[in-house]
Amino acid sequence: MNSKFLGDALDHWKGCLISILLNSRLIRNIAVEPMITDARPWSKDDLETYRRLLRLESTSLICHDQSTFSGSREEYFGAVPKDVDVFLDPDTGIATGTGGRKHVKILELGKLLAKSDRVLMVYQHSARGSFHERLLKIRDRLARDISGVRCTIYECGRVAVFVISLNEDRIHRIQNALKEHLRGTADSRVWGDNRAT
């Protein structure tokens, strides 16, 4: 997340999605990792604005002593609490290649999921070319590289959120709840492991 985008419409969309799943009790004890990529740490006001826009409790935001996402990635993700569901907010999304500081790597997602039934929600921004094709490629790489992973994807124009877990039942319930919330033709925005390409 970069502060130049702080307060845009997407922060409201992310907050709405988190609220829907929290209010439905389909995610629990959510921790949000903003993955700050600014050259300098965010101010307290910026962090508070981000927290409010995402409709979070003050304890939900992981701040890393206000450091940015540019140091040791292993240490950075090691600070994520073990017993919570997590929303990751990278600038661009999930990398299928080497990635950089604007991405989260599939290996890092696998480590965050290891030996747990937690749910990870990961923001995904559009790339060049067909966005839907890009989402399919990420979904397939997740399935290939993380044994037993299940996912649902909320595709919304040029952005999406991947919801992944090793717990198939949790993913199934989240997918059904999102489809029910959207109803009608809008529910086609939510798809997962078994969507025909």
TIZADO-672600 format. One line per 10 residues: their letters; for each residue x, y, z of N, C-alpha, C. Coordinates in Angstrom, 1 decimal, padded with zeros to 4 digits, always signed. Layout:
A	X:Y:Z:X:Y:Z:X:Y:Z  ... $
This chain:
MNSKFLGDAL	+000.9:-001.2:+000.0:+000.0:+000.0:+000.0:+000.9:+001.2:+000.0  +000.5:+002.2:-000.8:+001.3:+003.4:-000.9:+000.4:+004.6:-000.5  +000.9:+005.5:+000.3:+000.0:+006.6:+000.8:-000.6:+007.5:-000.3  +000.0:+007.5:-001.5:-000.6:+008.3:-002.6:-002.0:+007.8:-003.0  -002.3:+006.5:-002.6:-003.6:+006.0:-002.9:-004.5:+006.0:-001.7  -004.0:+006.4:-000.6:-004.8:+006.4:+000.7:-006.0:+007.2:+000.5  -007.2:+006.6:+000.8:-008.5:+007.4:+000.8:-009.2:+007.2:-000.5  -008.6:+006.4:-001.5:-009.4:+006.3:-002.7:-010.6:+005.3:-002.5  -011.3:+005.2:-003.6:-012.6:+004.4:-003.5:-012.3:+002.9:-003.1  -011.1:+002.4:-003.5:-010.8:+001.0:-003.2:-010.6:+000.8:-001.7 $
DHWKGCLISI	-010.2:+001.7:-000.9:-010.1:+001.5:+000.5:-011.5:+001.3:+001.1  -012.5:+002.0:+000.6:-013.9:+001.8:+001.0:-014.3:+000.4:+000.6  -014.0:+000.0:-000.6:-014.4:-001.3:-001.1:-013.8:-002.4:-000.2  -012.5:-002.3:+000.1:-011.8:-003.3:+000.9:-012.5:-003.3:+002.3  -012.7:-002.2:+002.9:-013.4:-002.1:+004.2:-014.7:-002.7:+004.2  -015.5:-002.5:+003.1:-016.8:-003.1:+003.0:-016.7:-004.6:+003.0  -015.8:-005.2:+002.2:-015.6:-006.6:+002.1:-015.2:-007.2:+003.4  -014.3:-006.6:+004.1:-013.9:-007.1:+005.4:-015.1:-007.1:+006.4  -015.9:-006.0:+006.4:-017.0:-005.9:+007.3:-018.1:-007.0:+007.0  -018.3:-007.2:+005.7:-019.3:-008.3:+005.3:-018.9:-009.6:+006.0 $
LLNSRLIRNI	-017.6:-010.0:+005.8:-017.2:-011.2:+006.3:-017.0:-011.3:+007.8  -016.7:-010.2:+008.5:-016.6:-010.1:+009.9:-018.1:-010.2:+010.5  -019.0:-009.4:+009.9:-020.4:-009.4:+010.4:-021.0:-010.8:+010.2  -020.6:-011.5:+009.2:-021.2:-012.9:+009.0:-020.5:-013.9:+009.8  -019.4:-013.5:+010.6:-018.6:-014.4:+011.4:-017.9:-015.4:+010.6  -017.5:-015.1:+009.3:-016.8:-016.0:+008.5:-015.3:-015.8:+008.5  -014.9:-014.6:+009.0:-013.5:-014.4:+009.3:-013.5:-013.9:+010.8  -012.4:-014.1:+011.5:-012.4:-013.8:+012.9:-011.0:-013.2:+013.3  -011.0:-012.4:+014.3:-009.8:-011.8:+014.8:-008.9:-011.3:+013.6  -009.5:-010.5:+012.7:-008.8:-010.1:+011.5:-007.5:-009.2:+011.9 $
AVEPMITDAR	-006.4:-009.4:+011.2:-005.3:-008.6:+011.3:-005.0:-008.1:+009.9  -004.7:-006.8:+009.8:-004.5:-006.2:+008.5:-003.1:-005.8:+008.4  -002.4:-006.2:+007.3:-001.0:-005.9:+007.0:-001.0:-005.0:+005.8  -000.8:-003.7:+006.0:-000.8:-002.7:+004.9:+000.3:-002.8:+003.9  +001.4:-003.5:+004.2:+002.5:-003.7:+003.3:+003.0:-002.3:+002.7  +003.3:-001.4:+003.6:+003.6:+000.0:+003.2:+004.8:+000.1:+002.4  +004.7:+000.7:+001.2:+005.9:+000.8:+000.3:+006.4:+002.2:+000.1  +005.9:+003.1:+000.9:+006.4:+004.5:+000.8:+007.9:+004.5:+001.2  +008.6:+005.5:+000.8:+010.0:+005.6:+001.2:+010.2:+005.8:+002.7  +009.2:+006.4:+003.3:+009.2:+006.7:+004.8:+008.0:+006.1:+005.4 $
PWSKDDLETY	+008.1:+005.8:+006.7:+007.0:+005.2:+007.4:+005.8:+006.2:+007.4  +004.6:+005.7:+007.5:+003.4:+006.5:+007.5:+003.3:+007.2:+008.8  +002.7:+008.4:+008.8:+002.4:+009.1:+010.1:+001.3:+008.4:+010.8  +001.1:+008.8:+012.1:+000.0:+008.2:+012.9:-001.3:+008.6:+012.3  -001.4:+009.8:+011.7:-002.7:+010.2:+011.1:-003.0:+009.3:+009.8  -001.9:+009.0:+009.0:-002.2:+008.1:+007.9:-002.6:+006.8:+008.3  -002.0:+006.2:+009.3:-002.4:+004.9:+009.8:-003.8:+004.9:+010.3  -004.1:+006.0:+011.1:-005.5:+006.1:+011.6:-006.5:+006.2:+010.5  -006.2:+007.0:+009.4:-007.1:+007.1:+008.3:-007.3:+005.8:+007.6  -006.2:+005.1:+007.4:-006.3:+003.7:+006.8:-007.2:+002.8:+007.6 $
RRLLRLESTS	-007.0:+002.8:+008.9:-007.7:+001.9:+009.8:-009.2:+002.3:+009.8  -009.5:+003.6:+009.8:-010.9:+004.0:+009.7:-011.6:+003.6:+008.4  -010.9:+003.8:+007.3:-011.4:+003.5:+006.0:-011.7:+002.0:+005.8  -010.9:+001.2:+006.4:-011.1:-000.3:+006.4:-012.0:-000.8:+007.5  -012.5:+000.2:+008.3:-013.5:-000.1:+009.3:-013.0:-001.1:+010.4  -011.7:-000.9:+010.8:-011.0:-001.8:+011.7:-011.0:-001.3:+013.1  -010.9:-002.3:+014.0:-010.6:-001.9:+015.4:-009.1:-001.5:+015.4  -008.8:-000.7:+016.4:-007.4:-000.2:+016.4:-006.4:-001.3:+016.6  -006.7:-002.4:+017.2:-005.8:-003.5:+017.4:-005.6:-004.4:+016.2  -006.4:-004.2:+015.1:-006.4:-005.0:+014.0:-005.3:-004.7:+013.0 $
LICHDQSTFS	-004.7:-003.5:+013.1:-003.7:-003.1:+012.2:-002.3:-003.5:+012.6  -001.5:-004.2:+011.8:-000.2:-004.6:+012.0:+000.7:-003.4:+011.6  +001.5:-002.8:+012.5:+002.3:-001.6:+012.2:+003.8:-001.8:+012.1  +004.3:-002.9:+012.6:+005.8:-003.1:+012.5:+006.6:-001.9:+013.0  +006.2:-001.3:+014.1:+006.9:-000.1:+014.5:+007.0:+000.9:+013.4  +005.9:+001.0:+012.6:+005.8:+001.9:+011.5:+006.9:+001.8:+010.4  +007.5:+000.6:+010.3:+008.5:+000.4:+009.3:+007.8:+000.2:+007.9  +008.5:+000.3:+006.9:+007.9:+000.0:+005.5:+008.3:-001.4:+005.0  +007.6:-001.8:+004.0:+007.8:-003.1:+003.4:+009.0:-003.1:+002.5  +010.2:-003.0:+003.1:+011.4:-003.0:+002.2:+012.6:-003.7:+002.9 $
GSREEYFGAV	+012.4:-004.1:+004.1:+013.5:-004.8:+004.8:+013.4:-006.3:+004.6  +013.7:-007.1:+005.6:+013.7:-008.5:+005.6:+012.2:-009.0:+005.5  +011.9:-009.6:+004.4:+010.6:-010.1:+004.1:+010.2:-011.2:+005.1  +011.1:-012.1:+005.4:+010.8:-013.2:+006.4:+010.5:-012.6:+007.8  +011.3:-011.6:+008.2:+011.0:-011.0:+009.5:+009.7:-010.2:+009.5  +009.4:-009.6:+008.4:+008.2:-008.8:+008.2:+007.0:-009.7:+008.4  +007.0:-010.8:+007.6:+005.8:-011.7:+007.7:+005.8:-012.5:+009.0  +007.0:-012.7:+009.6:+007.1:-013.4:+010.8:+006.4:-012.7:+012.0  +006.2:-011.3:+011.8:+005.5:-010.5:+012.8:+004.0:-010.7:+012.8  +003.4:-011.3:+011.7:+002.0:-011.5:+011.6:+001.5:-012.5:+012.7 $
PKDVDVFLDP	+000.6:-012.2:+013.5:+000.1:-013.1:+014.6:-000.3:-014.4:+014.0  -000.1:-015.5:+014.7:-000.4:-016.8:+014.2:-001.8:-017.3:+014.3  -002.6:-016.7:+015.2:-003.9:-017.2:+015.5:-005.1:-016.3:+014.9  -004.8:-015.6:+013.8:-005.8:-014.7:+013.3:-005.9:-014.9:+011.8  -007.0:-014.5:+011.2:-007.2:-014.3:+009.8:-006.5:-013.0:+009.4  -006.1:-012.9:+008.1:-005.2:-011.8:+007.7:-005.7:-011.2:+006.4  -005.7:-009.9:+006.3:-005.9:-009.2:+005.1:-004.5:-008.6:+004.7  -004.0:-008.9:+003.5:-002.7:-008.4:+003.0:-003.0:-007.4:+001.9  -002.4:-006.2:+002.0:-002.7:-005.1:+001.1:-001.5:-004.7:+000.3  -000.9:-005.6:-000.6:+000.2:-005.2:-001.4:-000.2:-004.2:-002.4 $
DTGIATGTGG	+000.8:-003.4:-002.9:+000.5:-002.4:-004.0:-000.2:-003.1:-005.2  +000.4:-004.2:-005.6:+000.0:-004.8:-006.9:-000.7:-006.2:-006.7  -000.3:-007.0:-005.8:-000.9:-008.3:-005.5:+000.0:-009.4:-005.4  -000.4:-010.6:-005.8:+000.3:-011.8:-005.7:+001.2:-012.0:-006.9  +002.5:-012.3:-006.7:+003.5:-012.5:-007.8:+003.5:-013.9:-008.2  +003.5:-014.2:-009.5:+003.6:-015.5:-010.0:+005.1:-015.8:-010.4  +005.9:-014.7:-010.4:+007.3:-014.8:-010.7:+008.1:-014.4:-009.5  +009.2:-013.7:-009.7:+010.0:-013.3:-008.6:+009.4:-012.3:-007.7  +008.6:-011.4:-008.3:+007.9:-010.3:-007.6:+008.9:-009.3:-007.0  +008.4:-008.4:-006.3:+009.2:-007.3:-005.7:+008.4:-006.8:-004.5 $
RKHVKILELG	+008.8:-005.6:-004.0:+008.1:-005.1:-002.8:+006.7:-004.7:-003.0  +006.2:-004.6:-004.3:+004.8:-004.3:-004.6:+004.0:-005.6:-004.6  +004.6:-006.7:-004.4:+003.9:-008.0:-004.4:+004.1:-008.8:-003.2  +003.2:-009.7:-002.9:+003.4:-010.8:-002.0:+003.7:-012.1:-002.8  +004.6:-012.9:-002.3:+005.0:-014.1:-003.0:+004.2:-015.3:-002.6  +004.0:-016.2:-003.5:+003.2:-017.4:-003.1:+003.9:-018.2:-002.0  +005.2:-018.3:-002.0:+005.9:-018.9:-000.9:+005.6:-018.3:+000.4  +005.5:-017.0:+000.5:+005.1:-016.3:+001.7:+003.7:-016.6:+002.1  +002.8:-016.7:+001.2:+001.4:-017.1:+001.5:+001.4:-018.5:+002.1  +002.1:-019.4:+001.5:+002.2:-020.7:+002.0:+002.7:-020.8:+003.4 $
KLLAKSDRVL	+003.7:-020.0:+003.7:+004.2:-020.0:+005.1:+003.2:-019.4:+006.1  +002.4:-018.4:+005.6:+001.4:-017.9:+006.5:+000.2:-018.8:+006.7  +000.0:-019.7:+005.8:-001.1:-020.7:+005.9:-000.7:-022.0:+006.6  +000.6:-022.2:+006.7:+001.1:-023.5:+007.1:+000.5:-024.0:+008.5  +000.0:-025.2:+008.4:-000.5:-025.9:+009.6:-001.6:-025.0:+010.4  -002.5:-024.4:+009.6:-003.5:-023.6:+010.2:-004.8:-023.7:+009.4  -005.9:-023.3:+009.9:-007.1:-023.2:+009.1:-007.5:-021.7:+008.9  -006.5:-020.8:+009.0:-006.7:-019.4:+008.9:-007.1:-019.1:+007.4  -007.7:-017.9:+007.3:-008.1:-017.4:+006.0:-007.2:-016.2:+005.7  -006.6:-016.1:+004.5:-005.9:-015.0:+004.0:-006.7:-014.3:+003.0 $
MVYQHSARGS	-006.8:-013.0:+003.0:-007.4:-012.2:+002.0:-006.3:-011.4:+001.4  -006.1:-011.4:+000.1:-005.0:-010.6:-000.6:-005.6:-009.7:-001.7  -005.3:-008.4:-001.6:-005.7:-007.5:-002.6:-004.9:-007.7:-003.9  -005.6:-007.7:-005.0:-004.9:-007.9:-006.3:-005.3:-006.7:-007.3  -004.3:-006.0:-007.8:-004.6:-005.0:-008.7:-004.4:-005.5:-010.2  -005.0:-004.8:-011.1:-004.9:-005.2:-012.5:-003.5:-005.1:-013.1  -003.2:-005.9:-014.1:-002.0:-005.9:-014.8:-002.3:-005.7:-016.3  -001.3:-005.5:-017.1:-001.5:-005.4:-018.5:-002.2:-006.6:-019.1  -002.9:-006.5:-020.1:-003.6:-007.6:-020.7:-004.9:-007.9:-020.0  -005.4:-009.1:-020.2:-006.7:-009.6:-019.7:-006.5:-009.8:-018.2 $
FHERLLKIRD	-007.3:-009.0:-017.4:-007.2:-009.2:-015.9:-007.8:-010.6:-015.5  -008.8:-011.0:-016.1:-009.4:-012.3:-015.7:-008.4:-013.4:-016.0  -007.7:-013.3:-017.1:-006.6:-014.3:-017.4:-005.5:-014.3:-016.4  -005.2:-013.1:-015.9:-004.2:-013.0:-014.9:-004.6:-013.6:-013.6  -005.9:-013.4:-013.2:-006.4:-014.0:-012.0:-006.4:-015.6:-012.1  -006.8:-016.1:-013.3:-006.7:-017.5:-013.5:-005.3:-018.1:-013.3  -004.3:-017.3:-013.8:-002.9:-017.8:-013.7:-002.5:-017.8:-012.2  -002.9:-016.8:-011.5:-002.5:-016.7:-010.1:-003.2:-017.9:-009.3  -004.5:-018.1:-009.6:-005.2:-019.2:-009.0:-004.6:-020.5:-009.2  -004.2:-020.8:-010.5:-003.5:-022.0:-010.8:-002.2:-022.2:-010.2 $
RLARDISGVR	-001.4:-021.1:-010.0:-000.1:-021.1:-009.4:-000.3:-021.4:-007.9  -001.3:-020.8:-007.3:-001.6:-021.1:-005.9:-001.8:-022.5:-005.6  -002.7:-023.1:-006.5:-003.0:-024.5:-006.4:-001.8:-025.4:-006.6  -000.9:-025.0:-007.5:+000.3:-025.8:-007.8:+001.3:-025.7:-006.7  +001.5:-024.5:-006.1:+002.6:-024.3:-005.2:+002.3:-024.4:-003.7  +001.0:-024.4:-003.4:+000.6:-024.6:-002.0:-000.4:-025.8:-001.9  +000.2:-026.9:-001.3:-000.6:-028.1:-001.2:-001.9:-027.9:-000.4  -003.0:-028.3:-001.0:-004.3:-028.3:-000.3:-005.0:-027.0:-000.3  -004.4:-025.9:-000.9:-005.0:-024.6:-000.8:-006.3:-024.6:-001.6  -007.3:-023.8:-001.1:-008.5:-023.6:-001.7:-008.7:-022.1:-001.8 $
CTIYECGRVA	-009.4:-021.6:-002.8:-009.6:-020.1:-002.9:-010.9:-019.8:-003.5  -011.3:-018.5:-003.2:-012.4:-017.9:-003.9:-011.9:-016.5:-004.3  -012.4:-016.0:-005.3:-011.9:-014.7:-005.8:-013.1:-013.8:-006.0  -013.0:-012.6:-005.5:-014.0:-011.5:-005.7:-013.4:-010.6:-006.8  -013.8:-010.7:-008.0:-013.3:-009.9:-009.1:-014.2:-008.7:-009.4  -013.6:-007.5:-009.3:-014.4:-006.3:-009.4:-013.8:-005.3:-010.3  -014.1:-005.5:-011.6:-013.5:-004.6:-012.6:-012.0:-004.8:-012.8  -011.2:-003.9:-012.4:-009.7:-004.0:-012.5:-009.0:-004.3:-011.2  -009.8:-004.7:-010.2:-009.2:-005.2:-008.9:-009.9:-006.4:-008.5  -009.3:-007.1:-007.5:-009.9:-008.4:-007.0:-009.3:-008.6:-005.6 $
VFVISLNEDR	-010.0:-009.5:-004.9:-009.4:-010.0:-003.6:-009.4:-011.5:-003.7  -008.3:-012.1:-003.5:-008.2:-013.6:-003.3:-008.4:-013.9:-001.9  -009.3:-014.9:-001.6:-009.5:-015.4:-000.3:-009.1:-016.8:-000.3  -008.0:-017.1:+000.5:-007.4:-018.5:+000.4:-007.3:-019.1:+001.8  -007.3:-020.4:+001.8:-007.2:-021.1:+003.1:-006.9:-022.6:+002.8  -006.4:-023.3:+003.7:-006.3:-024.8:+003.6:-007.6:-025.4:+004.1  -008.5:-024.6:+004.7:-009.8:-025.1:+005.1:-010.8:-024.9:+004.1  -011.2:-026.0:+003.4:-012.1:-025.9:+002.2:-013.5:-025.5:+002.7  -013.9:-025.9:+003.9:-015.2:-025.5:+004.4:-015.3:-024.0:+004.6  -014.3:-023.4:+005.1:-014.3:-022.0:+005.3:-014.4:-021.2:+004.0 $
IHRIQNALKE	-013.6:-021.6:+003.0:-013.7:-021.0:+001.7:-015.0:-021.2:+001.1  -015.6:-022.4:+001.2:-016.9:-022.6:+000.6:-018.0:-021.7:+001.2  -017.9:-021.6:+002.5:-018.9:-020.7:+003.2:-018.7:-019.2:+002.8  -017.5:-018.8:+002.7:-017.2:-017.4:+002.3:-017.7:-017.1:+000.9  -017.4:-018.1:+000.0:-017.9:-017.9:-001.4:-019.4:-017.8:-001.4  -020.1:-018.7:-000.7:-021.6:-018.7:-000.7:-022.1:-017.4:-000.1  -021.5:-016.9:+001.0:-021.9:-015.7:+001.6:-021.8:-014.5:+000.7  -020.7:-014.4:+000.0:-020.4:-013.3:-000.9:-021.4:-013.3:-002.1  -021.7:-014.5:-002.6:-022.7:-014.6:-003.7:-024.0:-014.2:-003.2  -024.4:-014.7:-002.0:-025.7:-014.3:-001.5:-025.8:-012.8:-001.2 $
HLRGTADSRV	-024.7:-012.2:-000.8:-024.7:-010.7:-000.6:-024.9:-010.0:-001.9  -024.3:-010.5:-003.0:-024.3:-009.8:-004.2:-025.6:-010.1:-005.0  -026.1:-011.3:-004.9:-027.3:-011.8:-005.6:-027.4:-011.4:-007.0  -028.2:-012.1:-007.8:-028.4:-011.8:-009.2:-027.2:-011.9:-010.1  -027.1:-011.0:-011.1:-026.0:-011.1:-012.0:-024.7:-010.7:-011.4  -024.7:-009.9:-010.3:-023.5:-009.5:-009.6:-022.8:-010.6:-009.0  -023.5:-011.7:-008.6:-022.8:-012.8:-008.0:-021.8:-013.5:-008.9  -021.8:-013.3:-010.2:-020.8:-013.8:-011.1:-019.5:-013.2:-010.8  -019.4:-012.2:-010.1:-018.1:-011.6:-009.7:-017.3:-012.5:-008.8  -018.0:-013.4:-008.1:-017.4:-014.3:-007.1:-017.2:-015.6:-007.7 $
WGDNRAT	-016.0:-016.1:-007.7:-015.8:-017.5:-008.3:-014.6:-018.1:-007.6  -014.3:-019.3:-007.9:-013.2:-020.0:-007.2:-012.5:-021.1:-007.9  -012.2:-022.1:-007.2:-011.4:-023.2:-007.8:-012.1:-023.9:-009.0  -013.4:-023.9:-009.0:-014.0:-024.8:-010.1:-014.7:-024.0:-011.2  -014.4:-022.7:-011.3:-015.0:-021.9:-012.4:-014.4:-022.3:-013.7  -015.3:-022.5:-014.7:-014.8:-022.8:-016.0:-014.1:-021.6:-016.6  -013.0:-021.9:-017.3:-012.3:-020.8:-017.9:-012.9:-020.5:-019.3 $
